[in-house]
Amino acid sequence: MLSERFLAVVEPMITSWPFVEKMHDIQVVNTQLGEDVGAVGAACLVLDQTLSPQPHALLIG
């Protein structure tokens, strides 16, 4: 599974990052939302862009 490979690389990378002050332990875990969480997030971005008020449309010009 891709998430297992991803987690094996990401957690050591984050814990050894020299540019971040380590204030507490970091634990990187898999999502509980399922395999299609990326598609759901992308759909939310499209809906937000489409349905939210656009400030530039309110300008008189």
PDB file of N, H, CA, C and O in Angstrom:
ATOM      1  N   MET A   1       0.843  -1.170   0.000  1.00  0.00           N
ATOM      2  CA  MET A   1       0.000   0.000   0.000  1.00  0.00           C
ATOM      3  C   MET A   1       0.894   1.241   0.000  1.00  0.00           C
ATOM      4  O   MET A   1       1.925   1.268   0.673  1.00  0.00           O
ATOM      5  N   LEU A   2       0.503   2.249  -0.743  1.00  0.00           N
ATOM      6  H   LEU A   2      -0.334   2.227  -1.290  1.00  0.00           H
ATOM      7  CA  LEU A   2       1.287   3.461  -0.895  1.00  0.00           C
ATOM      8  C   LEU A   2       1.459   4.208   0.420  1.00  0.00           C
ATOM      9  O   LEU A   2       2.528   4.757   0.687  1.00  0.00           O
ATOM     10  N   SER A   3       0.417   4.232   1.244  1.00  0.00           N
ATOM     11  H   SER A   3      -0.452   3.786   1.028  1.00  0.00           H
ATOM     12  CA  SER A   3       0.502   4.982   2.498  1.00  0.00           C
ATOM     13  C   SER A   3       1.574   4.417   3.425  1.00  0.00           C
ATOM     14  O   SER A   3       2.227   5.173   4.144  1.00  0.00           O
ATOM     15  N   GLU A   4       1.761   3.117   3.418  1.00  0.00           N
ATOM     16  H   GLU A   4       1.230   2.503   2.833  1.00  0.00           H
ATOM     17  CA  GLU A   4       2.787   2.511   4.270  1.00  0.00           C
ATOM     18  C   GLU A   4       4.183   2.958   3.829  1.00  0.00           C
ATOM     19  O   GLU A   4       5.031   3.254   4.671  1.00  0.00           O
ATOM     20  N   ARG A   5       4.423   3.008   2.535  1.00  0.00           N
ATOM     21  H   ARG A   5       3.734   2.767   1.851  1.00  0.00           H
ATOM     22  CA  ARG A   5       5.716   3.474   2.022  1.00  0.00           C
ATOM     23  C   ARG A   5       5.912   4.960   2.311  1.00  0.00           C
ATOM     24  O   ARG A   5       7.005   5.395   2.675  1.00  0.00           O
ATOM     25  N   PHE A   6       4.844   5.725   2.143  1.00  0.00           N
ATOM     26  H   PHE A   6       3.957   5.372   1.847  1.00  0.00           H
ATOM     27  CA  PHE A   6       4.899   7.158   2.393  1.00  0.00           C
ATOM     28  C   PHE A   6       5.220   7.448   3.861  1.00  0.00           C
ATOM     29  O   PHE A   6       6.090   8.267   4.158  1.00  0.00           O
ATOM     30  N   LEU A   7       4.525   6.781   4.769  1.00  0.00           N
ATOM     31  H   LEU A   7       3.819   6.115   4.528  1.00  0.00           H
ATOM     32  CA  LEU A   7       4.748   7.002   6.192  1.00  0.00           C
ATOM     33  C   LEU A   7       6.150   6.581   6.618  1.00  0.00           C
ATOM     34  O   LEU A   7       6.740   7.202   7.502  1.00  0.00           O
ATOM     35  N   ALA A   8       6.682   5.548   6.006  1.00  0.00           N
ATOM     36  H   ALA A   8       6.203   5.043   5.287  1.00  0.00           H
ATOM     37  CA  ALA A   8       8.031   5.087   6.346  1.00  0.00           C
ATOM     38  C   ALA A   8       9.088   6.124   5.983  1.00  0.00           C
ATOM     39  O   ALA A   8      10.151   6.162   6.601  1.00  0.00           O
ATOM     40  N   VAL A   9       8.814   6.957   4.999  1.00  0.00           N
ATOM     41  H   VAL A   9       7.950   6.927   4.496  1.00  0.00           H
ATOM     42  CA  VAL A   9       9.763   7.976   4.565  1.00  0.00           C
ATOM     43  C   VAL A   9       9.527   9.312   5.280  1.00  0.00           C
ATOM     44  O   VAL A   9      10.479   9.989   5.669  1.00  0.00           O
ATOM     45  N   VAL A  10       8.265   9.682   5.449  1.00  0.00           N
ATOM     46  H   VAL A  10       7.492   9.131   5.133  1.00  0.00           H
ATOM     47  CA  VAL A  10       7.933  11.013   5.947  1.00  0.00           C
ATOM     48  C   VAL A  10       8.285  11.208   7.422  1.00  0.00           C
ATOM     49  O   VAL A  10       8.875  12.227   7.780  1.00  0.00           O
ATOM     50  N   GLU A  11       7.941  10.263   8.269  1.00  0.00           N
ATOM     51  H   GLU A  11       7.462   9.435   7.978  1.00  0.00           H
ATOM     52  CA  GLU A  11       8.190  10.456   9.705  1.00  0.00           C
ATOM     53  C   GLU A  11       9.663  10.667  10.028  1.00  0.00           C
ATOM     54  O   GLU A  11       9.983  11.610  10.753  1.00  0.00           O
ATOM     55  N   PRO A  12      10.573   9.839   9.529  1.00  0.00           N
ATOM     56  CA  PRO A  12      11.995  10.117   9.807  1.00  0.00           C
ATOM     57  C   PRO A  12      12.460  11.444   9.215  1.00  0.00           C
ATOM     58  O   PRO A  12      13.312  12.114   9.798  1.00  0.00           O
ATOM     59  N   MET A  13      11.913  11.831   8.068  1.00  0.00           N
ATOM     60  H   MET A  13      11.220  11.287   7.594  1.00  0.00           H
ATOM     61  CA  MET A  13      12.284  13.094   7.447  1.00  0.00           C
ATOM     62  C   MET A  13      11.868  14.273   8.339  1.00  0.00           C
ATOM     63  O   MET A  13      12.637  15.217   8.523  1.00  0.00           O
ATOM     64  N   ILE A  14      10.676  14.215   8.878  1.00  0.00           N
ATOM     65  H   ILE A  14      10.052  13.448   8.728  1.00  0.00           H
ATOM     66  CA  ILE A  14      10.189  15.295   9.728  1.00  0.00           C
ATOM     67  C   ILE A  14      10.947  15.352  11.042  1.00  0.00           C
ATOM     68  O   ILE A  14      11.315  16.438  11.490  1.00  0.00           O
ATOM     69  N   THR A  15      11.187  14.229  11.660  1.00  0.00           N
ATOM     70  H   THR A  15      10.889  13.346  11.297  1.00  0.00           H
ATOM     71  CA  THR A  15      11.858  14.229  12.966  1.00  0.00           C
ATOM     72  C   THR A  15      13.318  14.634  12.869  1.00  0.00           C
ATOM     73  O   THR A  15      13.890  15.086  13.862  1.00  0.00           O
ATOM     74  N   SER A  16      13.938  14.487  11.712  1.00  0.00           N
ATOM     75  H   SER A  16      13.474  14.119  10.906  1.00  0.00           H
ATOM     76  CA  SER A  16      15.343  14.856  11.580  1.00  0.00           C
ATOM     77  C   SER A  16      15.540  16.196  10.877  1.00  0.00           C
ATOM     78  O   SER A  16      16.678  16.563  10.583  1.00  0.00           O
ATOM     79  N   TRP A  17      14.475  16.932  10.601  1.00  0.00           N
ATOM     80  H   TRP A  17      13.551  16.634  10.840  1.00  0.00           H
ATOM     81  CA  TRP A  17      14.559  18.205   9.888  1.00  0.00           C
ATOM     82  C   TRP A  17      15.320  19.215  10.744  1.00  0.00           C
ATOM     83  O   TRP A  17      14.892  19.504  11.861  1.00  0.00           O
ATOM     84  N   PRO A  18      16.431  19.757  10.257  1.00  0.00           N
ATOM     85  CA  PRO A  18      17.273  20.628  11.091  1.00  0.00           C
ATOM     86  C   PRO A  18      16.740  22.057  11.251  1.00  0.00           C
ATOM     87  O   PRO A  18      17.225  22.794  12.110  1.00  0.00           O
ATOM     88  N   PHE A  19      15.765  22.458  10.452  1.00  0.00           N
ATOM     89  H   PHE A  19      15.371  21.860   9.755  1.00  0.00           H
ATOM     90  CA  PHE A  19      15.300  23.842  10.461  1.00  0.00           C
ATOM     91  C   PHE A  19      14.073  24.070  11.329  1.00  0.00           C
ATOM     92  O   PHE A  19      13.550  25.184  11.368  1.00  0.00           O
ATOM     93  N   VAL A  20      13.607  23.048  12.020  1.00  0.00           N
ATOM     94  H   VAL A  20      14.032  22.143  11.988  1.00  0.00           H
ATOM     95  CA  VAL A  20      12.411  23.159  12.842  1.00  0.00           C
ATOM     96  C   VAL A  20      12.785  22.898  14.295  1.00  0.00           C
ATOM     97  O   VAL A  20      13.455  21.913  14.608  1.00  0.00           O
ATOM     98  N   GLU A  21      12.347  23.789  15.175  1.00  0.00           N
ATOM     99  H   GLU A  21      11.803  24.588  14.921  1.00  0.00           H
ATOM    100  CA  GLU A  21      12.590  23.586  16.602  1.00  0.00           C
ATOM    101  C   GLU A  21      11.653  22.494  17.104  1.00  0.00           C
ATOM    102  O   GLU A  21      10.438  22.565  16.916  1.00  0.00           O
ATOM    103  N   LYS A  22      12.224  21.502  17.734  1.00  0.00           N
ATOM    104  H   LYS A  22      13.211  21.444  17.886  1.00  0.00           H
ATOM    105  CA  LYS A  22      11.434  20.371  18.216  1.00  0.00           C
ATOM    106  C   LYS A  22      10.913  20.671  19.618  1.00  0.00           C
ATOM    107  O   LYS A  22      11.657  20.609  20.596  1.00  0.00           O
ATOM    108  N   MET A  23       9.623  20.998  19.699  1.00  0.00           N
ATOM    109  H   MET A  23       9.019  21.048  18.904  1.00  0.00           H
ATOM    110  CA  MET A  23       9.004  21.330  20.973  1.00  0.00           C
ATOM    111  C   MET A  23       8.378  20.103  21.629  1.00  0.00           C
ATOM    112  O   MET A  23       8.268  20.039  22.853  1.00  0.00           O
ATOM    113  N   HIS A  24       7.969  19.132  20.818  1.00  0.00           N
ATOM    114  H   HIS A  24       8.058  19.184  19.824  1.00  0.00           H
ATOM    115  CA  HIS A  24       7.371  17.904  21.334  1.00  0.00           C
ATOM    116  C   HIS A  24       7.510  16.821  20.272  1.00  0.00           C
ATOM    117  O   HIS A  24       7.848  17.114  19.125  1.00  0.00           O
ATOM    118  N   ASP A  25       7.258  15.597  20.641  1.00  0.00           N
ATOM    119  H   ASP A  25       6.984  15.358  21.573  1.00  0.00           H
ATOM    120  CA  ASP A  25       7.354  14.483  19.699  1.00  0.00           C
ATOM    121  C   ASP A  25       6.288  14.618  18.615  1.00  0.00           C
ATOM    122  O   ASP A  25       5.183  15.099  18.865  1.00  0.00           O
ATOM    123  N   ILE A  26       6.636  14.192  17.433  1.00  0.00           N
ATOM    124  H   ILE A  26       7.534  13.801  17.231  1.00  0.00           H
ATOM    125  CA  ILE A  26       5.717  14.219  16.301  1.00  0.00           C
ATOM    126  C   ILE A  26       5.392  12.785  15.911  1.00  0.00           C
ATOM    127  O   ILE A  26       6.275  11.933  15.811  1.00  0.00           O
ATOM    128  N   GLN A  27       4.120  12.540  15.696  1.00  0.00           N
ATOM    129  H   GLN A  27       3.402  13.232  15.777  1.00  0.00           H
ATOM    130  CA  GLN A  27       3.694  11.215  15.257  1.00  0.00           C
ATOM    131  C   GLN A  27       2.922  11.392  13.953  1.00  0.00           C
ATOM    132  O   GLN A  27       1.908  12.088  13.917  1.00  0.00           O
ATOM    133  N   VAL A  28       3.402  10.764  12.892  1.00  0.00           N
ATOM    134  H   VAL A  28       4.226  10.198  12.922  1.00  0.00           H
ATOM    135  CA  VAL A  28       2.741  10.820  11.593  1.00  0.00           C
ATOM    136  C   VAL A  28       1.914   9.547  11.456  1.00  0.00           C
ATOM    137  O   VAL A  28       2.436   8.437  11.564  1.00  0.00           O
ATOM    138  N   VAL A  29       0.618   9.721  11.217  1.00  0.00           N
ATOM    139  H   VAL A  29       0.193  10.622  11.129  1.00  0.00           H
ATOM    140  CA  VAL A  29      -0.284   8.576  11.132  1.00  0.00           C
ATOM    141  C   VAL A  29      -1.074   8.625   9.831  1.00  0.00           C
ATOM    142  O   VAL A  29      -1.137   9.657   9.163  1.00  0.00           O
ATOM    143  N   ASN A  30      -1.661   7.520   9.494  1.00  0.00           N
ATOM    144  H   ASN A  30      -1.610   6.682  10.037  1.00  0.00           H
ATOM    145  CA  ASN A  30      -2.486   7.392   8.306  1.00  0.00           C
ATOM    146  C   ASN A  30      -3.864   7.992   8.577  1.00  0.00           C
ATOM    147  O   ASN A  30      -4.296   8.051   9.729  1.00  0.00           O
ATOM    148  N   THR A  31      -4.542   8.429   7.550  1.00  0.00           N
ATOM    149  H   THR A  31      -4.191   8.381   6.615  1.00  0.00           H
ATOM    150  CA  THR A  31      -5.877   8.998   7.700  1.00  0.00           C
ATOM    151  C   THR A  31      -6.916   7.904   7.953  1.00  0.00           C
ATOM    152  O   THR A  31      -6.762   6.759   7.528  1.00  0.00           O
ATOM    153  N   GLN A  32      -7.949   8.284   8.641  1.00  0.00           N
ATOM    154  H   GLN A  32      -8.074   9.214   8.987  1.00  0.00           H
ATOM    155  CA  GLN A  32      -9.065   7.367   8.862  1.00  0.00           C
ATOM    156  C   GLN A  32     -10.205   7.646   7.881  1.00  0.00           C
ATOM    157  O   GLN A  32     -11.273   7.043   7.979  1.00  0.00           O
ATOM    158  N   LEU A  33      -9.976   8.557   6.940  1.00  0.00           N
ATOM    159  H   LEU A  33      -9.108   9.047   6.861  1.00  0.00           H
ATOM    160  CA  LEU A  33     -11.030   8.982   6.029  1.00  0.00           C
ATOM    161  C   LEU A  33     -11.183   8.090   4.810  1.00  0.00           C
ATOM    162  O   LEU A  33     -12.189   8.181   4.106  1.00  0.00           O
ATOM    163  N   GLY A  34     -10.216   7.237   4.545  1.00  0.00           N
ATOM    164  H   GLY A  34      -9.399   7.163   5.116  1.00  0.00           H
ATOM    165  CA  GLY A  34     -10.354   6.321   3.424  1.00  0.00           C
ATOM    166  C   GLY A  34      -9.432   6.653   2.261  1.00  0.00           C
ATOM    167  O   GLY A  34      -8.689   7.634   2.294  1.00  0.00           O
ATOM    168  N   GLU A  35      -9.495   5.836   1.256  1.00  0.00           N
ATOM    169  H   GLU A  35     -10.099   5.039   1.228  1.00  0.00           H
ATOM    170  CA  GLU A  35      -8.606   5.932   0.108  1.00  0.00           C
ATOM    171  C   GLU A  35      -8.897   7.143  -0.780  1.00  0.00           C
ATOM    172  O   GLU A  35      -7.996   7.639  -1.457  1.00  0.00           O
ATOM    173  N   ASP A  36     -10.133   7.619  -0.785  1.00  0.00           N
ATOM    174  H   ASP A  36     -10.865   7.216  -0.235  1.00  0.00           H
ATOM    175  CA  ASP A  36     -10.506   8.685  -1.703  1.00  0.00           C
ATOM    176  C   ASP A  36     -10.450  10.072  -1.070  1.00  0.00           C
ATOM    177  O   ASP A  36     -11.090  10.998  -1.568  1.00  0.00           O
ATOM    178  N   VAL A  37      -9.706  10.232   0.008  1.00  0.00           N
ATOM    179  H   VAL A  37      -9.186   9.479   0.413  1.00  0.00           H
ATOM    180  CA  VAL A  37      -9.648  11.517   0.700  1.00  0.00           C
ATOM    181  C   VAL A  37      -9.078  12.617  -0.197  1.00  0.00           C
ATOM    182  O   VAL A  37      -9.505  13.767  -0.088  1.00  0.00           O
ATOM    183  N   GLY A  38      -8.149  12.307  -1.060  1.00  0.00           N
ATOM    184  H   GLY A  38      -7.802  11.373  -1.148  1.00  0.00           H
ATOM    185  CA  GLY A  38      -7.596  13.306  -1.978  1.00  0.00           C
ATOM    186  C   GLY A  38      -8.633  13.787  -2.970  1.00  0.00           C
ATOM    187  O   GLY A  38      -8.698  14.980  -3.267  1.00  0.00           O
ATOM    188  N   ALA A  39      -9.448  12.876  -3.488  1.00  0.00           N
ATOM    189  H   ALA A  39      -9.395  11.907  -3.247  1.00  0.00           H
ATOM    190  CA  ALA A  39     -10.507  13.249  -4.436  1.00  0.00           C
ATOM    191  C   ALA A  39     -11.567  14.100  -3.747  1.00  0.00           C
ATOM    192  O   ALA A  39     -12.081  15.046  -4.343  1.00  0.00           O
ATOM    193  N   VAL A  40     -11.897  13.777  -2.510  1.00  0.00           N
ATOM    194  H   VAL A  40     -11.479  13.008  -2.026  1.00  0.00           H
ATOM    195  CA  VAL A  40     -12.874  14.569  -1.760  1.00  0.00           C
ATOM    196  C   VAL A  40     -12.336  15.977  -1.522  1.00  0.00           C
ATOM    197  O   VAL A  40     -13.073  16.951  -1.671  1.00  0.00           O
ATOM    198  N   GLY A  41     -11.065  16.095  -1.155  1.00  0.00           N
ATOM    199  H   GLY A  41     -10.466  15.304  -1.034  1.00  0.00           H
ATOM    200  CA  GLY A  41     -10.461  17.405  -0.952  1.00  0.00           C
ATOM    201  C   GLY A  41     -10.450  18.232  -2.223  1.00  0.00           C
ATOM    202  O   GLY A  41     -10.736  19.429  -2.186  1.00  0.00           O
ATOM    203  N   ALA A  42     -10.124  17.607  -3.351  1.00  0.00           N
ATOM    204  H   ALA A  42      -9.892  16.635  -3.381  1.00  0.00           H
ATOM    205  CA  ALA A  42     -10.114  18.319  -4.631  1.00  0.00           C
ATOM    206  C   ALA A  42     -11.519  18.788  -4.995  1.00  0.00           C
ATOM    207  O   ALA A  42     -11.691  19.906  -5.481  1.00  0.00           O
ATOM    208  N   ALA A  43     -12.517  17.951  -4.765  1.00  0.00           N
ATOM    209  H   ALA A  43     -12.378  17.043  -4.370  1.00  0.00           H
ATOM    210  CA  ALA A  43     -13.903  18.344  -5.048  1.00  0.00           C
ATOM    211  C   ALA A  43     -14.332  19.506  -4.161  1.00  0.00           C
ATOM    212  O   ALA A  43     -15.059  20.393  -4.608  1.00  0.00           O
ATOM    213  N   CYS A  44     -13.892  19.508  -2.918  1.00  0.00           N
ATOM    214  H   CYS A  44     -13.301  18.788  -2.554  1.00  0.00           H
ATOM    215  CA  CYS A  44     -14.218  20.613  -2.007  1.00  0.00           C
ATOM    216  C   CYS A  44     -13.612  21.924  -2.490  1.00  0.00           C
ATOM    217  O   CYS A  44     -14.247  22.974  -2.389  1.00  0.00           O
ATOM    218  N   LEU A  45     -12.399  21.875  -3.010  1.00  0.00           N
ATOM    219  H   LEU A  45     -11.883  21.022  -3.092  1.00  0.00           H
ATOM    220  CA  LEU A  45     -11.778  23.087  -3.544  1.00  0.00           C
ATOM    221  C   LEU A  45     -12.556  23.636  -4.731  1.00  0.00           C
ATOM    222  O   LEU A  45     -12.740  24.847  -4.847  1.00  0.00           O
ATOM    223  N   VAL A  46     -13.012  22.756  -5.610  1.00  0.00           N
ATOM    224  H   VAL A  46     -12.863  21.771  -5.516  1.00  0.00           H
ATOM    225  CA  VAL A  46     -13.793  23.188  -6.777  1.00  0.00           C
ATOM    226  C   VAL A  46     -15.108  23.799  -6.324  1.00  0.00           C
ATOM    227  O   VAL A  46     -15.501  24.860  -6.810  1.00  0.00           O
ATOM    228  N   LEU A  47     -15.795  23.136  -5.392  1.00  0.00           N
ATOM    229  H   LEU A  47     -15.476  22.274  -4.997  1.00  0.00           H
ATOM    230  CA  LEU A  47     -17.073  23.668  -4.910  1.00  0.00           C
ATOM    231  C   LEU A  47     -16.886  24.998  -4.196  1.00  0.00           C
ATOM    232  O   LEU A  47     -17.704  25.904  -4.356  1.00  0.00           O
ATOM    233  N   ASP A  48     -15.831  25.128  -3.417  1.00  0.00           N
ATOM    234  H   ASP A  48     -15.166  24.392  -3.287  1.00  0.00           H
ATOM    235  CA  ASP A  48     -15.564  26.374  -2.716  1.00  0.00           C
ATOM    236  C   ASP A  48     -15.329  27.507  -3.708  1.00  0.00           C
ATOM    237  O   ASP A  48     -15.865  28.603  -3.541  1.00  0.00           O
ATOM    238  N   GLN A  49     -14.540  27.252  -4.727  1.00  0.00           N
ATOM    239  H   GLN A  49     -14.104  26.362  -4.864  1.00  0.00           H
ATOM    240  CA  GLN A  49     -14.248  28.271  -5.743  1.00  0.00           C
ATOM    241  C   GLN A  49     -15.510  28.643  -6.518  1.00  0.00           C
ATOM    242  O   GLN A  49     -15.694  29.805  -6.879  1.00  0.00           O
ATOM    243  N   THR A  50     -16.367  27.679  -6.774  1.00  0.00           N
ATOM    244  H   THR A  50     -16.217  26.735  -6.482  1.00  0.00           H
ATOM    245  CA  THR A  50     -17.557  27.915  -7.582  1.00  0.00           C
ATOM    246  C   THR A  50     -18.680  28.578  -6.793  1.00  0.00           C
ATOM    247  O   THR A  50     -19.355  29.470  -7.308  1.00  0.00           O
ATOM    248  N   LEU A  51     -18.885  28.153  -5.553  1.00  0.00           N
ATOM    249  H   LEU A  51     -18.337  27.428  -5.134  1.00  0.00           H
ATOM    250  CA  LEU A  51     -20.058  28.591  -4.802  1.00  0.00           C
ATOM    251  C   LEU A  51     -19.804  29.730  -3.821  1.00  0.00           C
ATOM    252  O   LEU A  51     -20.759  30.368  -3.376  1.00  0.00           O
ATOM    253  N   SER A  52     -18.571  30.002  -3.475  1.00  0.00           N
ATOM    254  H   SER A  52     -17.795  29.484  -3.836  1.00  0.00           H
ATOM    255  CA  SER A  52     -18.272  31.072  -2.524  1.00  0.00           C
ATOM    256  C   SER A  52     -18.341  32.430  -3.218  1.00  0.00           C
ATOM    257  O   SER A  52     -18.061  32.545  -4.411  1.00  0.00           O
ATOM    258  N   PRO A  53     -18.717  33.456  -2.455  1.00  0.00           N
ATOM    259  CA  PRO A  53     -18.717  34.801  -3.039  1.00  0.00           C
ATOM    260  C   PRO A  53     -17.314  35.192  -3.476  1.00  0.00           C
ATOM    261  O   PRO A  53     -16.343  34.929  -2.766  1.00  0.00           O
ATOM    262  N   GLN A  54     -17.206  35.807  -4.619  1.00  0.00           N
ATOM    263  H   GLN A  54     -17.994  36.021  -5.196  1.00  0.00           H
ATOM    264  CA  GLN A  54     -15.925  36.232  -5.150  1.00  0.00           C
ATOM    265  C   GLN A  54     -15.797  37.752  -4.970  1.00  0.00           C
ATOM    266  O   GLN A  54     -16.525  38.507  -5.614  1.00  0.00           O
ATOM    267  N   PRO A  55     -14.887  38.209  -4.109  1.00  0.00           N
ATOM    268  CA  PRO A  55     -14.773  39.646  -3.832  1.00  0.00           C
ATOM    269  C   PRO A  55     -14.542  40.499  -5.085  1.00  0.00           C
ATOM    270  O   PRO A  55     -15.051  41.617  -5.161  1.00  0.00           O
ATOM    271  N   HIS A  56     -13.804  40.006  -6.046  1.00  0.00           N
ATOM    272  H   HIS A  56     -13.391  39.097  -5.984  1.00  0.00           H
ATOM    273  CA  HIS A  56     -13.533  40.800  -7.253  1.00  0.00           C
ATOM    274  C   HIS A  56     -14.809  41.045  -8.057  1.00  0.00           C
ATOM    275  O   HIS A  56     -14.886  42.024  -8.800  1.00  0.00           O
ATOM    276  N   ALA A  57     -15.805  40.181  -7.923  1.00  0.00           N
ATOM    277  H   ALA A  57     -15.743  39.386  -7.319  1.00  0.00           H
ATOM    278  CA  ALA A  57     -17.069  40.361  -8.650  1.00  0.00           C
ATOM    279  C   ALA A  57     -17.910  41.475  -8.029  1.00  0.00           C
ATOM    280  O   ALA A  57     -18.838  41.973  -8.666  1.00  0.00           O
ATOM    281  N   LEU A  58     -17.600  41.868  -6.806  1.00  0.00           N
ATOM    282  H   LEU A  58     -16.846  41.463  -6.288  1.00  0.00           H
ATOM    283  CA  LEU A  58     -18.365  42.908  -6.123  1.00  0.00           C
ATOM    284  C   LEU A  58     -17.875  44.302  -6.458  1.00  0.00           C
ATOM    285  O   LEU A  58     -18.561  45.278  -6.153  1.00  0.00           O
ATOM    286  N   LEU A  59     -16.718  44.426  -7.071  1.00  0.00           N
ATOM    287  H   LEU A  59     -16.161  43.633  -7.319  1.00  0.00           H
ATOM    288  CA  LEU A  59     -16.157  45.722  -7.379  1.00  0.00           C
ATOM    289  C   LEU A  59     -16.887  46.366  -8.571  1.00  0.00           C
ATOM    290  O   LEU A  59     -17.211  45.705  -9.558  1.00  0.00           O
ATOM    291  N   ILE A  60     -17.125  47.639  -8.446  1.00  0.00           N
ATOM    292  H   ILE A  60     -16.861  48.176  -7.645  1.00  0.00           H
ATOM    293  CA  ILE A  60     -17.738  48.380  -9.543  1.00  0.00           C
ATOM    294  C   ILE A  60     -16.626  48.946 -10.399  1.00  0.00           C
ATOM    295  O   ILE A  60     -15.752  49.643  -9.884  1.00  0.00           O
ATOM    296  N   GLY A  61     -16.633  48.678 -11.636  1.00  0.00           N
ATOM    297  H   GLY A  61     -17.342  48.111 -12.055  1.00  0.00           H
ATOM    298  CA  GLY A  61     -15.522  49.179 -12.396  1.00  0.00           C
ATOM    299  C   GLY A  61     -15.791  49.270 -13.809  1.00  0.00           C
ATOM    300  O   GLY A  61     -14.923  49.685 -14.577  1.00  0.00           O
TER     301      GLY A  61
END
